Amino acid sequence: MNIFIDTADTSELEKAFETGLVEGCTTNPSLIAASGRDFKEVIAEICDMTDGPVSAEVAATDYETMMAEAMVLAEIADNVVIKLPLTMDGLKACQALSSEEIQTNVTLCFSLAQAWMAAKAGATYISPFIGRLDDTGENGMDLIHDIRALYDVHGYETEILAASIRSVDHVEQAALAGAHVATIPPKIFNDLLKHPLTDKGLAAFVADWEKTGQSIL
Ligand code: G3P
């Protein structure tokens, strides 16, 4: 499973890409607002950090303006992926952009039917929001399993991009459920490697090695 970082914070992204464990980035209007940065400038900066996919979301809700915005965003860099809301206008734009071989990420997905329609519209990625479904009392991970099953049965090539990730467990379960990608907030990405027993075991190894009085170099 590929890992994207879900942020427009370029300092966090720089650190994440330096690990060599991250394949791309997703942003959305809320993350852009949180960055306090000019949208096109920050997307261009992120696209310079990686050859991987960088999702940039249209702001419009009508087809015509979505398409105009998509053309502006696609011009920023070859690795820009156009993020579109899961609405009829969004899926119409998805079909038009896909026919021009512009990569798309259909977002705000909360049901199997929505994911199915996005695949029929030729979406490159579908972004089911696990955490927000959990917030309503549903089990968001069930949707990942269902989408994977439907896509496999019918041979859709749309990649499942697990989003609205709130914990390390979400990342692990999304990988087990067959998501192609998980887009992860920086803090949760950093937590992936952490375990108290690793810290405790390493401290013990260091202490015992020091007792030997030896040096490898
Ligand atoms: O990529 C979607 C993500 O940013 C939404 O996360 O935690 O606001 O549901 P959250």
Residues whose N, C-alpha, C, O or C-beta is under 5 A from the ligand:
A	BS01	G3P	D6 G131 R132 A163 S164
